[in-house]
Amino acid sequence: MPIFGRRRSGWSPRSVSLPCSPRLSSLPQESRIFMMLSDTAVSVRSLFKTYKLLNNPTAQLCNLVGLNNPRFVPRKEVLKGISFDVRQGENVGILGINGAGKSTLLNMIAGMSKPTAGEIVTNGTIGAILELGAGFHHELSGRQNAETALMLQGIDRGKIPELVERIVEFSELGADLDSKTRTYSSGMLVRLAFATACVVNPDIFIVDEALAVGDARFQQKCYDFLLNDMSESTLILISHDMAAITAICDRVIILNGGHVVFDGHPAQGVLVYNKIIQSSSSMSAHGDIDLRKTGPRDIDIASVSMLVAGAEGNMLRDGDKIEITCNLDNKLDATNLIAAFKVTDVRGQAVFGQSALVGGGRIVPSGKSTFALSFDWPMLAPGQYCISLGIGKGRHTSISKNQCWIQNAFEVTAVMNQPAHGFFNVPMVVA
């Protein structure tokens, strides 16, 4: 998991490049010298990455004998000439849907993969946490893997015992550090990888979604370390946790279709990213909701619609009035109904919700009828959320029999006009 560059004194460049085709321009020597003298930590220029698709015997045979004509060996172009620079001490989040090329890019920056064309120049030592378990020998103990990683960085053998003790302290693995890593859980691997990668404070630190694994307390410990102890290092982070991206990163780069489609402030980047997700998602408020319904449906929610601040939409800001209209089809006798809704995040965790008697306790007649539920959108952290809703038969919100529940009836995007300080911001008065 941890990947390291050899530690050198001071700042020094490491270049991973291949000759460019005539339509590309590689980074000239003058630019490399300027980069060493400037505050640039990573420079990416006209970067292409193409993979051969060896998914059939014919392509495999042609590749084996050196017949690489695209007619016989198809290609997939993952990155299509992207360019950007990252400054020293900058925290950059890389966003994109699955298959956008995020991990491919980070692997090339870390030196684990070569570009098809273009050039990457890095200025300083590199620590990286990439694929879960990569870089660890599973038949070695955690301590042996940590010692090996430090030696590969060129750390003096006399300093390694002290650094290993710091790894033990930060990872909180205790006696498990002397167990073989094949016995480790994914959370334990992340603890060992993060502690080993950070113990020597690399100039450039790369994290590919690894912190999404493990318990919340250790995740918070890692984020605190990145913000405080490694504040002078450059961080390049892949994460689907929008709250973490907006809290940690100074800048967001979004990849889509092999290109950089956004490079700017995290708050704006989250909005662009959510629009990309929505365009690639089949979930829609106007789609067939029957596939997402559960319950006996003797009293059915035939259709639903949502207004945001009086207009159709799915972009929500704190204070917006959300009004959801439900059209019912009651096949039973007139009865009391309980209406409820729940808002969940991208991981399916409940964030907030509520339930109440329909119409304040009025009887819902047989046949067709309509009711509306409304609430004000709170100061919720920016990101993507789902609204589920349903009805139950009963007179008390604590005791009701479910009739119809629509899971993920609406997919919405929350935005905030102020920095997020957690899942929620709350009003505060300073006297």
N, C-alpha and C positions, 0 to 999 in steps of 0.2 A: 504493500500500500504506500509507504513513504518512498518517494523517489528523491534522490539528492544529487546536486552538482558538487564537484570537489570545491572545498572552501579555499579561497585565496584571500590574501590580505588586500584590503581596499576594494575599490570597484574595478571590475575587469569585464570585458565583453565575452559572451559566448554566442557563436553564430551557428545556426542550423540552416543551410540553404542548398538549393539546387539551381543549376543554370536555368534561366527563364527562356521561354520561347520568344521569337522576335516581337510579339505583341506585348510582352511584359517588360518592365524595367526593374532590375534588381537594385538594391540599395548600394549606391556608390561608396567608395572608400572614404571620400570626404565626409559623407553623412555619418559613417560609423565613427569617425574621429570626433565629429561634432556631438554625436550622441554620448560619447564617453565624457565630454566636457560639459554636457548639459544635464538636465534633471530627468532624462528619459530612462525608464527601467526596462521597458519592453517595446520594441518596434516591429510591427508586422507590415510587410509590403507586398501587395499583389499576390496574395497567398491562394494557391489552388491545392485541393486534395481530391484525388480520384482513386476509387477502389475498383479492382477487377471483380466482376461477379462470376465466381467459379461455382455456380450452383447446378451445373449439369456435367455429365461425363465428357461431352464434346469440348466444352470450354476448358475443363481441367486438362484434357489431353493436349489441346492446342497451346495452352500456357506452358505445359511441361516441355514441349518440343520447341518453344520459343516463337510460335506463330501467334502473335498478339494483335492481329488485325481485329478492330472493334466488331466486325461482322461475326467473328467466331468467339471472341472473348469480350462480352459486353462490359461497359463501364458505368459506374455511378459517380457523378461529380457531386461531392458533398460541400466543398467550399469553392467559391467561384471568384477568386481575385479580390479578397477582402484586405483592407489596410486600416490600421489604427496605431496609435501610440499610447502607452501608459506611463505616467510620470512616477518618479520615486515617491513612496509614501502614499500613493493613491489607492483607494479601495474600489475595485471595479467588479460589478456583477455582470455575469454573462447569462442572458435569458434566451429562451427559444423553446418551441415545442419539441417533442421527441423526434430525433432524426435531423434536427436543424444543423448539427455539426459542432455543438458545444464541447462535448468530450473530445472529439477529434482535434479541435483547436487547442485545448489545454494539454493534450498529450504531446502535440508538436512543440508547444512553448516549453514544456518540461523536458524535451529532448527524447521522448520515448518513441516518436514517430517522425518520419521525414516528410516534408511537403512534396507534392508532385512538381510544383513550380512556385517560385516566389521565395521570400526570405523572411526569417525571424532572427532578430538580434536581441539578446538579453544582456543586461548590465548588472552583474552581481551574482551571488550564490542563490540557488533555487532549492526550496523544499516543497514537496507536493504530496497530497493525499488524493490518489486517483481511484482505481477500482478497489472494491473491498477485498482485502487480503493480498493484493498485488505487492510484490517486493518482499514478502515474508516467506520463509521456508517453513512449511507446516510441521516438519519433523524436528525443528529447533524450538527451544523455549523462547518465551517472550524476551527474557534477558539476553539470550544469545543473538536473537534477531536485532535487538536494539544495539548491542555491541558491534555487530557486523555492519549495521547501517552507519554508525559513527565512524568506524574505521574506513568505510568506503568514502567518507567525506574528507579523509585525511586528518582526522582529529588525532592528536598525540595520544599514544596508548596510556600514558600516565594520567591523563585527564578523563579518560573514559569512565572509570569507576565512580567519580564524582557526578558526572553527567547522568549515568545510569540511575543513581540514587535520586536525582531530580526527576527523572522519568517515572520512577516508582512513586514518588510523592504526588506528581501531577496526575498520573493515570489512576491512582488509587487501586491498583491491581493487587497489591500486597503479595501474599505467597503465590498467587496465580502467575506472577511474572516468571516463575521457574517451571511452569507447566508448558507442555508443547502447545504451540499456537493452533494446532488442529483441533484442540479441545475448546478453543475460545468461541464464545458467541460473537455475533456481528458487533454488538456494542463493546465488547472487550477488545476486539480488533481495532475499532475506531479509537478507543482510549489509548492503546499502545501506539498506534500510528500518529495520532495528533501529538502526543507527548514527545515521541522520538523526533518528529519533523520540526518541532518548535524549540527543542531544548537548546539549539545553537543559534536561534533567531536568524533565519535565512533572510537575505535581502528581498527575495521575491517568494511569496508563499501562495501556492495554488491548491484550491480545495474543490473537488468535484462531487458535490452532493453528499459527501461522507457524513457531515454533521447531522443529516436527517435521520441517521441511525443512532440508537442509544436513548438513554433516559434524558428527560428534560433538564434535570439539574446539571448533568455534565455538559449538555449543549450550551446552557447559560454560562457555565464556567469557561468553555472554549471561546464563546463570543466576547466575554469580558477580557480574556487574555488577548484576543485579537485587537480589541479596541484600546487597551491600555499598554500591555507589555510589548506589543508589536506595532505600536502606533507609527513608528518610523519605517517599517517595512512596507513593501508593496503587496497588496492582497488581490488575487483574482479568484472570484468565487462563482460557482454554479450552484443555484438553489432554486427550488420551487416554492420556498417560503417567502412570500412577498413582504411580510413583516420584517424578516431578517434582512432582506435586501435593502429596504428603505431605511432601516436602523443603522446598518453597518456601512453601506456603500456610498461613495461620493458621486458615483457615475454608473450608468447602466448601458451596456451594449447588447442589442437584440439581433439575433441571427434568424433569418427566415429565407428559405429557398436558396441557401448558399451565399446569401448577401447580408451585409450589415444594413438593416432597415431603420435602426435608431441608435443614436449615440448621444446621451445627454443625461439630464437630471433623473434620479430614480423615480420620483413621483410621477413625472410625465411618462417615463419608461414603463411603469406598471400599467398605465392606461393603454399604451400601445400593445403591450404584451397580452393584456386581457382581450383586446379586440381581435388579435391574431387567434387566440384560443377560441373565442366565440365563432369566428369564421370557419374554424376547422371542426367545430362541435356540431353534432346533429341535434343537440338538445335545444328546444325552442318552446316558448310559451304558446306558440300557435301550432305546435306539432300534435301528434296523436298521444293524448295523455293516458289513454286506456292501458297502455303497456306499463305504466308506472303506478297503477292503482292497486291497492290491496283492501281486503275487507269483504263482507258479504254483499255490500252495495244494494241492499234493499232500499236504502235511501242513498241515491247516487249523486255525485257531483258530475253533472253532464258536461259542463264546460267552465273555464275560469278565464279571467282577464285581469290585468293589473295596470293601474295608473300610478305614475311617479310625479308628484307635484302637479297633478291635474292633467298630465299628458302621458301618452304611451312611451315606454322606454325601459331600459334596464341599467342605466347609469345612476347610482344613488349617492347623494351627498347628505352629510349629517343635517338633520332637521327636515328633510324631505318627507312629505306625507305620502305614505304608501297605502293605496286602497285596492283591495282585491275583491272582485265580484264573482260570486259562485252561483251558477244556475243549477237548481236541484231538481231531481225527479224522484219523488217519494212514492214508493209502491206500497207503503204501509198506511196505517191510520194516522191522523194528525197527532203530533207528538212534540215534546221539547227536544231541542238539539243543542249540543255543545260544539262550538267551532274552535279550532286550534291551529296554530302555525308554529313552525320551527325553522330557524336559520342555521345552516351548517357551513363549515369551511370546506376547503378543497380536500381535506382528509376525512370528511364525514363527521367531524366532531361538532356536537351541538354548541352553538355560541349563545343564542338566546331564543326565546319564544314566549307564547302566552296562550291561554284558553279562556273562553267566556261563553255564557249562554247566548244563543242566537236571538237577536231582538230583545235582549234584556229579560228573556224568559217567556216571550210570546209563543203560542202554539204554532208550529210549522204545519200547514195543511197538506193533505194528500195531493198527489199530482205535481204539477210544475210550480216552482216558486224561486225566488231570488233573495239572497242576502249579501251583504258586503261587510268585510272586516277591514279595519284600518289601524295604522300605528305610525309613529314618527321614527324615521331611521336614526339610530344613535350615532355617536362619534366613534364609528368602528374603523379599525385599521384598514388601510387600502388593501384590496385583493378581490378575489373571486369567491362568491358565496352562492348557495342554493337555498331557495325558500320552498319548504314542503308544507302541506296543509291538509286538513281533513275535518270530518264531522263525526260525532258520536251521539248515540241516543241516551238521554238522561237529563236530570234536573240539577245535578251538581258537577262542577268541573273535576272534582276528585273521584267521582264515581260515574262512569259512562261506558257504554258499549260501542266500540268502534263500528262504524258503518262504511266509511270510505276514507281512505288515506291516499293522497297523491304525493309520492316521493319525488323530490326535485321538480316541483311544478314549474318553477322559474329559476333561471340562472342569471345572476346579477353581478355587477361590478361596483364595488364601493370605492369612492374617492374621498379625500379629506383635504381641506384647505389649510391644514396645519400639520406639523410633524407628529407622527404617531408615537406614543409613549408606552405602548403595549397593545393588547387586544382592543381596549377601549381607551378613549380619552374621556375625562369627566369635567364638568364645569368647576372652576375653582375661583374663590374670592380671596384676595390677599388684602387684609386690613392694615 
